[in-house]
Amino acid sequence: MEAQAFLAATFVAHVGFAIFVTVHAFATGRDAGKWPFVTLAFGLAGIVAYFFYDESQ
């Protein structure tokens, strides 16, 4: 895969992941907070953090 195609695919995936986090937060009444931005920057790591990070601890 060429570098340009890889970067384009990565960008599209991260945008999709960030949209997923935002829609999920809205649908469940959960505060999305910073997680859409973290997901946009770090992809799957942001999704994992959104689901498993608990600020109350």
N, C-alpha and C positions, 0 to 999 in steps of 0.2 A: 504494500500500500504506500502510495506517495505521501510525503509529509503534509502537503496541502489538503489532501483528502482526509487524512487522519485528523488533522486539526478541525476541519469542517464537521466531521462526524462527532468528534468530542464536544465541540461547541453545541451542536444540535442536541446531543444527549444530555448535557448539563442543563440546557434551557428546559428541556422536557422534564428532567428530574425536579428542577426548581418549581415548575408549574404544578407537577404532581404534589409536592410538599404543600404548596399554597392551597390547592384545591382540597387536599385531604384535611388541612387545618380548618378551612372554612366549613367543610361538610361535617366535621366532628365537633365544631365549636371550640376547637383548641387554638390557643394563641400561637401563631407561626413564628412570631418573634424574629430572630436573626437567621433562622434556619433556611429560608429560601435563598438568602444571599450566600450563606456558607455552602449550600448545595450547588449554587451556580458556580462557585469557585472550585469546589473540591469533589463534586459529583456524588458518587455512591457513599463516600465517607460522610457527606452532609446528611444524606437520607438516614444512615445508621445513627448518627448523632441525634437527629430530629426524633427518632422513635425511642432511643434508649437514654438520652441525657435527661436527667431529672434535677431541676434547679432546687428542689425542696430538700435535698440531702445535705 
